């Protein structure tokens, strides 16, 4: 049996080898190159004329005091914006996606059409949907201000994407509108895999629907829901397009990806921009590992 297990493991690694090599070439090499550039003073003007400076892009001290990414207030503001955006958007998308999935899981006339139609926002490219919402949220000719003014909800137009008080909320709104169908699709797939016998027994016993949901449905779909949340969190942590289209380089809404792009492209500082990109990768890796670890601990503590 031990020999058979070793042969199976060897065959598995042989089949996985092409994928692992391709992944290393596509993702591993650019990541290592980015980390290397973060240890230099490379500039976009001439990438060949670089000098190794160690970790000075991350933290350094000179006659003017401390400098580098780790003491850059703009970077930490970008980290804060990204985390707030991730927490708000993923939480709302999970709640709304689960509610939509529960509705679509029921039998009603036109269910197939509704299931297909609800995927339209997710199918639209993010750049396109962000631009559409930018027009809708415009303070002069946006339809949202026009509707709210006609209903008497506001007394003057609001620059939703330009005002520091509402810009982040507007970005979260656009992202929730676009990505909720994705969460609903994953939740619906999990709901359709649930056994029906326990629900039939619960109906015979007269168990309330809300209690059935929290005691049976939610625990059963929790593994699938956890995977969906991880996917969305990874995507939200590296958000770029929707923020850049709606608010560009505004400090109040700048994400870590927008910050890295600004230094790489606009400031042409490849070394500092690569340091920001490396830090972004480390933040995502750390949060993902933390979430997976906590999830395993919770499942081990409460296997039922």
Helices and strands as residue ranges (DSSP letters): H 2-23, I 24-28, H 29-37, E 60-62, E 65-67, G 69-71, H 73-104, H 111-117, H 120-123, H 126-136, H 143-150, H 167-192, H 197-205, H 209-212, I 213-217, H 218-237, H 241-247, H 256-261, I 262-266, H 270-301
